[in-house]
Amino acid sequence: MEIRITHKKTEISRQLRELIEEKCAKLERFIKVTGEVDIVLKEEKEYVCFAEINLPIKGAVIHAEAEAGDILSSFEEALSKAEKQVKKYRDKITKHKD
């Protein structure tokens, strides 16, 4: 799985980049990712950070976004939303095959 991280109006450290890649790799245990995962991290004024995740899977694209006080917590919130969507999609497919 390839991960493309874009950051706007902020800089992310190498450690944060590695942590994000490690956490995204855990999504592959639920479903196969067919393309490149896009992660957009933005920092707006007054210390509000946004995270957006686009996850291409077979037959759909999972999109999740969140906002929080710092970049890491906004990313983790968006990742948990994406994880819920992936699990729901996986369950829908497995039930449909029965």
HUUR-V908956 format. One record per residue. N is the residue number from 1. RES is the residue in three letters. BURIAL is I if it has 9 or more other C-alpha atoms within 8 Angstrom, else O. Layout:
n	res	burial
N	RES	BURIAL
N	RES	BURIAL
//
This chain:
n	res	burial
1	MET	O
2	GLU	O
3	ILE	I
4	ARG	O
5	ILE	I
6	THR	O
7	HIS	I
8	LYS	I
9	LYS	O
10	THR	O
11	GLU	O
12	ILE	O
13	SER	O
14	ARG	O
15	GLN	O
16	LEU	I
17	ARG	I
18	GLU	O
19	LEU	O
20	ILE	O
21	GLU	I
22	GLU	O
23	LYS	O
24	CYS	I
25	ALA	O
26	LYS	O
27	LEU	I
28	GLU	I
29	ARG	O
30	PHE	I
31	ILE	I
32	LYS	O
33	VAL	I
34	THR	O
35	GLY	I
36	GLU	I
37	VAL	I
38	ASP	I
39	ILE	I
40	VAL	I
41	LEU	I
42	LYS	I
43	GLU	I
44	GLU	I
45	LYS	O
46	GLU	O
47	TYR	O
48	VAL	I
49	CYS	I
50	PHE	I
51	ALA	I
52	GLU	I
53	ILE	I
54	ASN	I
55	LEU	I
56	PRO	I
57	ILE	I
58	LYS	O
59	GLY	O
60	ALA	O
61	VAL	I
62	ILE	I
63	HIS	I
64	ALA	I
65	GLU	I
66	ALA	I
67	GLU	I
68	ALA	I
69	GLY	I
70	ASP	I
71	ILE	I
72	LEU	O
73	SER	I
74	SER	I
75	PHE	I
76	GLU	O
77	GLU	I
78	ALA	I
79	LEU	I
80	SER	O
81	LYS	I
82	ALA	I
83	GLU	I
84	LYS	O
85	GLN	I
86	VAL	I
87	LYS	I
88	LYS	O
89	TYR	O
90	ARG	I
91	ASP	O
92	LYS	O
93	ILE	O
94	THR	O
95	LYS	O
96	HIS	O
97	LYS	O
98	ASP	O
//
